Amino acid sequence: MKNLKISVLFVCLLCSSACGVQQAKQAINSEKQSTLTQKPKATPKNIILMIGDGMGISQITAGMYSNNNYLELERCTHIGLHKQHASDNLITDSAAGATVFSIGRKSNNKYLGLDSLGNPHQTILEYLSSKKYKTGLLVTSTIVHATPAAFYAHQKSRNDYEKIAVDLMATDVDLLIGGGKKYFNRRMTDSLDLIEVLKNRDYLVQDYFDQDLNNWIFPIGQKLAFFTSDGDPEKQSKGRTYLPSATAKSIAFLNQPNAKGFFLMVEGSQIDWGGHDNDANYIIAEMLDFDKAIKAALDFAQADQNTLVIITADHETGGLAIIGGKKFGDLKTAFTTENHTADLIPVFAYGPGAELFSGIYENTEIYNKMMQLMGKD
């Protein structure tokens, strides 16, 4: 009888313990759910999503310490971290990393605008364009590169640049700025002239050969496409200067009085390229150039009071570490890889709805939060 009582007591303790664990799990899950579905204090009319490709904490720190210990990023009111893994790999590439921002679903590396099974989904840019928002893409890569392409293309390979360019013809984006003109009018796979297609779709098409983007005044009243190079744009250190001024001009162009609102994606593309090259000076130059573009966005948002600015990255590149230095601007750095890493990625936010971006969450939540703020469940 004594042994029976002990056994019953032991079973009761186990059940109590199991119930406690289950209740704890339910509480944690409930807390996660409430965090992801919290209501914002205010909602924005406009969203500016800024992606520093390959920009992790070390890239931000290197830029900050090389700029008198300050970046415009510090003006943001809320900071979070996102989990950047792809569906098929713990380390994401830029295609899957940007696709998750554009469709809210984890995808496979190299996929654009597709879920992990290869099914296409309407991107946030396509959705907002269909709802009469003004939309724009501004990058320091080609306009058919992985990050911008994820917002309008639906392809299984990020390297199919000419197919990606064709996908762009079906998108009603109002403003396009980036390199890669050759993929539109000197194509290897067919004889299409997509520059003419853009013109027939009422785009004003300009390029680096005819206009200096820094001095060009964007005409209001029609859609614009500006090619900043025939292939890849130059490094900032080699004379490329358009990103900060083009950010300010793009915002002014999209912020038209009769518009419902706007969505602009700005990419500092070549922070990533400096990481692949294991070149700290390249990273720092691109980081500081991107930070000047961030200033333009934050200045507008601060004055406007109706614009949310989100600044993040798709992944970190290079495994950059700051391993020494006696003073700001004199850093000793090292790299662990020439490829991407699996680090958590920072998210900075400023403006109406910024509080939703605090915490730690899957990268899918960036899309979900943006869509929630723009009124879609």
Steps between C-alpha positions, in 0.01 A plus 500: 500500500782737586664435163168561327461840670852597398430395143178700487674804646781467241248481214319806634826692517582401143157609383531826689843558351379417149200730541731774623728460199200500266358811665839670472519411131149633445590822682812545288311430178224737607757770573659448158161518333403818685831657403449424132138619494533809718318807378713801405452833671471661156519387138712653223392632165839414348767234557867530408675162528878537497711186454873505561593182316747299710474751788542338840588649837872505416445689175291756688762528774784539250312780327420668830857483633626636169258793513587668831301239693165596345251376241161638402364159598520619861200723440272194475270450797456122492743214436442127451668189364378267228583134433625492143518130408358375169273197455777280363802637687589651834679773304289701258606662176370838383226348285332305779591775746316769303219270387398450862465880535296518180258204541522410870598138442827317550646394168793307356828664415501642145117519490334835423137574587431129554435294811714195580282280276549731203155659513486871407344751739403862453772721646437795728605733217257335258221509759548867589531596133164330437353706786615825334796567729806650332791255501873519433826304499840667541821295516877516454502165317325418174123534514478126415726396790363271771368754750304732269393206283336330800242781507370442145642177349387139538793281398682195636844642422621843601756471219242504219540874457331524162194304620490726806503807275200359312314454831553869570288583195192363680550721806347845549786641706520878461874554549801283412861602564793261465750351260469223241382675184656226285247245625225709344627603157802281415371161597670169432195269511264689269466816292258682729556869564353547845599866505243553225250291695550729801452808283182350353379454858538876556836492678745780452827305459835671566850374568845594623617586147238771445448636850687558825260349755627729776404810302191367323165633619246216501201607287163448668208342319633177347688187597880516497778249430859614539790265419808599699734268305507250218596216736584529869530855638839619621616479861444810711877533531529507120264793461143372540315767700134480406341301785447776763372765259291248303340386825385854578381555141321164486310580818397839364397343169283231663351731763250655261209698650229290335665165582354252749850449639826346385734205548869544421769234530856637515796260495860569591599206283876504515553466875457134412757514221760641737433208731546249221830669415604501869575869453425703813559835327250406229242406766553822697472725193177331393365501856554874535345565158195297606484693827477828305199353318356403840537864605295613201224253589498585870503874432190460285326271750573737787347793313213301348384309813310253276791289377648183647869434427625142547872431469632144497703247300434168333808336658856569614789448258863417574482419869657841566657559842665807648797353683690813599569867452639777715255768388187560294572483129799270547348155520664160487264255337480133408265274304390142554359431151456644152134403511196569716455407866197396707508793744185662632440826313409836657181687411471875562171689476380859522152647456140381540496127579871485588423331831392184316859438393647458849584150623632183337299340221518311171578714196151417366364737764646804324261438211212417735551816704524719189182350356322538834598866509384554141159356584515143369440216747 
